[in-house]
């Protein structure tokens, strides 16, 4: 089985990553926490790339292009509601929320919002212009669900979970790259950290998990266009749950390799971790996603090696 992306989609992802690096990479996301103009620059870079010409609800190539763009954005913690805008409804960004606690990441960016839950209910949403100032999720704002909205596809929740998972994957790309570079140059007891067997085993485990997540993301993207309607959200839930679990384990490994410096606000690993937290916690925790997945498994909606009885 070949899992390589089409050459034009891969080239688009490389171009997007280069453009985001030109903004300043992960350091640009840190600047955006205190410099409002940085958010405008991020939106301009996306427009230059033709991001808003991508129809994430169209065929496989369009969805793959959206996925690669999200992965590139995740690698630099791009300070913009990219997934929400790719899935916009009549010009209003689409946020996936828990109606009981409608927090919206990057909700302070100007524009109209629509909020939807995993059951397909949707509302017109307004967001507070002031951020929570939380260290974990510096761009999260409180939302208010005003009235019922129309025009949200039943598959949009699945697409949202899928593209968010690609963004998590991009963040892990960068975290592992930083860690690999660090252990090669950091010396302890007269040798590089990479020479210690325990370090090699820990990073090898993280890399294997990361590659498995990448393959599952590709498989789920393909399945979104081929699976029965009732199975699409089950696939997307399974991917997001796995992405959350892999991210927690991988970031733990990376922080262990860096030690205290990896928790400094100015360090790239800290920025990636802090900015990824809303993706790992919103609209629901991993535990809640797992509980929602159980009925889908029982109903045979999740494809696996074993048939349901």
N, C-alpha and C positions, 0 to 999 in steps of 0.2 A: 504494500500500500504506500503510495506517495502522498506525503502531507505538505509538500512545499507549496507556498503561496504562488499565485500567478505572478510572472515577472513584473508586470506593470503595477500590481498592488504592492509588491515588495519595494519597487523603486519609489513609489509614492510614500511608503513608510520611511524610507531612508531620507528622502527629501524633507519630510515633515520633521524628522528628528534633527536634521542639520539646521533647519530654520529655528527650531526651539532652542538648540544649542547656541545659535547666534544671538538669541535674546539674552543669554546669560546662564542657560541650563538651570540646574537646581537653585543656584544662587538668585536667579530671577524670581523664583517663587518666594524666597525669603524676603526679597525687597518688596514684593507685592503686599506683604503683611502691613507695611507702614507707608508705602508710596502708591496712592490711588492711580497714578498715571500708568503704572505697570499693568494694571488690569486692561486698560485701553490698548496698550501695546500688544498684549496677548490676543485680544480680539482682532486687532489689525493683522497679526501674523496668520491667524486662522483664515481670515478673509483672503489674504494673498495666496494661500495654499489652495483656495477653492473649496474649503471645507463645507460651505453651505450649499454647494452644488451637489453634494452627495445625498442620495436618497436612501437612507438606512432602512426603509421599508420596501425597497425594490429587490432585485435579484441578488444572487450570491456575490457577484463581483462588487456591487455597491456596498453590501454589508461587510465584506472583507476589507474594503477600503476604509470604511468607518471604523472597523476594528483595529486596523493598523494605525490609523490616526490616533485612536484612543490609547493604544499601546505607547506610541511615541510621546503623547502628552503625559502619560503616567510616569515615563522615565525621567521627566523633569518636573513632575508635580505642577504642571501648567495651571496657573491660577485663573481658570475659566470654567464655567459649567458646560463642558463640551458635550457630554452624553445628553444632557437635558436639551441642548440646542439642536443637536442632530436629530432628535426625536420630537422637535417642536410641533405643536398643533395649531394651525392657522396663525403662525407667528409667535405663539406663546410657548416658552420653554416648558418641557414636561418633567416634573420632579416626581420621583417615586417616594412615597411617604407612608408612615404609620399615622392614620387619622387621629389616634389618641395623642400622638406627640409629633406634630408635623414640622420637624426640623428640616431645613433645606440648605445643602451645602452650596456656597456661592450665591445665596439668595439675595445678597446685597448688590449684585450686578443689575444695572437698570434694564427694565423690560417687563413684559407681561409673563405670568406664570400660570400653568395648569398643574394640579397635583392629582396623582392617581395612587390607589393602593393595589396590593397584589390580587385582589378579588375583581379588579376591573372597574371599581367605582372611581369617579373623577369629579373634581371640583375646580372652580376658579379660585386661585390662591393669591394672596397678597403676602409680601414679606416685609419684615421690619428692616429699615435701612441700616440699623446699627447691629454689628456683629456681637456674638456672645463674648468675644475676647478670650475664649478657651484656648489653652495651649495645644490641646489635641483637637484639631479641626478649627483653625483660625478664621475660616471664612463661613462658618455655619451661622445661620440666622433662624429665628423663629418664624414659622409661617402661620397664616390663618386661612382656613378653608371657608370661603364665603357662600358659595352656592353651587348647585350641581352643574357640571359641565358636560358638553356633548362632543362627539367627534373623536374620542379616544379609542383606538383599536384594541381588541381583546388581546392581541399579541404584543402590545407595546410594553407591558410589564416584563415579558420575557426578553424583549430586545434590550430594555433598560438594564436588566440584570446581566445580560450577556456582555454588553459594551462596558459596563462597569467592571466586569471581571477582566476584560482585556486591559483596562486602565490599571487595575491591580497588578496584572502580569508585567506591564511596563515598569511599574515602580519596583518590582522585584528584580527585573533585569538590571536596573541601575544599582540596587542595593548589593546584589551579588558581585557585580563588576567592581564596585568600590571595595568590597571586602577582599576579593581576590587580589587586587592591587596592594591592599594594606598588608596582608599576611606575607606577601613576597618581600616587602621592604622593612617591615617591623621586626627587629631582632630582640631575642630574649635568650639569656644564657649562652650568648655567643653565636646563635644561629637564627635564621629567619623563622618566623612562626609557621610558615608553610612547610618546614622540615619536620615539624612535630606530627606524629601519626594521629594523635587525637584531633588535631586541627584539620588534617586532611580528611579524616573520616566524617567530621561534622560538616565540612563544606561539601563533600561528596554527597552526603544525604540531602543537603539543601538543594544542590544542583539537580539531583534526580527528581526530587519533588517538583521543582520549578519546571523541568522539561515535561513531566507528566501533566502539569497544569496547562502548559502550552498546547500539548496534543489534545487534551480534553476541550480546551477553548476552540480549537480548530474543528473538532468533531461536532461540538454543540452548534457552532456557526453553520456548519453544513446541515445538521439536523433541523435547524430552524426553518429551512426551506423545503424539507422533505417529510418531516414527521407529521403525524395526525395532529389536528389543532389541540386536542386535550393533552397531548404529550409534550408540547413545546414548553409550557411553563415548568413542567417537571424537570425537563432537561436543563433549563436555565437556572432553576433553583439548585439542582445538583451541582452545576458548575460554580455558582456563586458560593455555595456552602464550601466546596472544595477550595476555591480561591481564598476564602477567609481563613480556612485552617492552614493552608500552605503559607499564607502571608504571615500569620502569627508565628509559626515555627521558623520560617526563614528569617524574619526580622529578629527573632530571639537569637538565632545563630549569629547573625551579622553583628548584633550588639555585643555578644560575648567576645567576638574577635576584636572589636574595637575597644572594649572596656569603657571607662567613664567618658572618654572623648566623644563617643558615638551618641551620647545623650546631651551634648552641648547644643544649644539652640542654633548656633552658627554652622554646625557641621552638616554636610549634605545628607548623611544617613538620618540624622535627627529630623531634618526638613522633610525628607521622603516619608519617614514614619509618621510624623505628626499630621502631614497633609493627607495621608492614606487612611487615617482613622475613620473619617466619616464614611468612606466606602465600606469599611469593615463593620460598621455599626448601624448604618442607615440603609433601608428603612427599618431593618430588624437585625437583631443579633444572630450569630451563627446558630445558637440554640433554637431560636424561633423558626429560622429557616428549616432546620432539621425536623422540627415538629410539623411544619407545613408539608414537608416532603413525604412523611410517612403515609398519609392517605393515598398519595399519587402512586407510591410503590405498591400498596395493597390493591389498587385498582388496575395495576398492570400498565400504568402510563409511562413508567420509567423503563427504558429498554436496558436489559442486562443479559448476562450469560444464562440466567435462570428464568423460567417462565413462572408467572404467579399462579397460585392454586386457590 
